[in-house]
Amino acid sequence: MSDAKGNGATAGAGAVYGLGFIGALVYYISTAHGFWDAVWGIVQAIVWPAFFVYGVMDKLNVP
């Protein structure tokens, strides 16, 4: 059996990731200047949390 509390946490995280994915996809596709930029934008939209964490760590100067 699955735990209801665990499912709620997973659903919330999935919703945040999904909304972030849609927002990133719209942003990256709208700023693309060609086909390959659009393809790269799709890849960036899929892995946007990694770019976000990297940017935050870079600004905080975390090694």
C-alpha positions as CSV (number, residue, x, y, z in Angstrom):
1,M,0.0,0.0,0.0
2,S,1.1,3.5,-0.6
3,D,1.2,6.3,1.9
4,A,-1.3,9.2,1.2
5,K,1.1,11.7,2.7
6,G,3.9,10.7,0.3
7,N,1.6,10.9,-2.7
8,G,0.5,14.4,-1.8
9,A,4.1,15.6,-1.6
10,T,4.9,14.0,-4.9
11,A,1.9,15.5,-6.5
12,G,2.9,19.0,-5.3
13,A,6.5,18.7,-6.5
14,G,5.2,17.4,-9.9
15,A,2.8,20.3,-10.2
16,V,5.6,22.8,-9.5
17,Y,7.9,21.1,-12.0
18,G,5.1,20.9,-14.6
19,L,4.3,24.6,-14.3
20,G,8.0,25.5,-14.4
21,F,8.4,23.3,-17.5
22,I,5.5,25.0,-19.3
23,G,6.8,28.4,-18.4
24,A,10.4,27.6,-19.4
25,L,9.2,26.0,-22.7
26,V,7.2,29.1,-23.6
27,Y,10.1,31.4,-22.7
28,Y,12.8,29.4,-24.6
29,I,10.7,28.8,-27.7
30,S,9.6,32.4,-27.9
31,T,13.3,33.6,-27.7
32,A,14.5,31.1,-30.3
33,H,15.9,32.5,-33.5
34,G,15.8,29.3,-35.5
35,F,15.0,25.6,-35.5
36,W,18.0,24.4,-33.6
37,D,17.6,27.2,-31.0
38,A,14.0,25.9,-30.5
39,V,15.3,22.3,-30.1
40,W,17.9,23.5,-27.5
41,G,15.1,25.4,-25.8
42,I,13.1,22.2,-25.4
43,V,16.1,20.5,-23.8
44,Q,16.6,23.5,-21.5
45,A,12.9,23.5,-20.5
46,I,13.2,19.8,-19.5
47,V,16.2,20.3,-17.3
48,W,15.4,23.9,-16.1
49,P,15.8,23.0,-12.4
50,A,19.5,22.1,-13.0
51,F,20.1,25.5,-14.7
52,F,18.3,27.2,-11.8
53,V,20.3,25.5,-9.1
54,Y,23.5,26.2,-11.0
55,G,22.7,29.9,-11.3
56,V,21.8,30.2,-7.6
57,M,25.0,28.4,-6.5
58,D,27.0,30.6,-8.9
59,K,25.6,33.8,-7.5
60,L,26.2,32.6,-3.9
61,N,29.8,31.6,-4.8
62,V,29.3,28.1,-3.6
63,P,32.2,25.8,-4.7
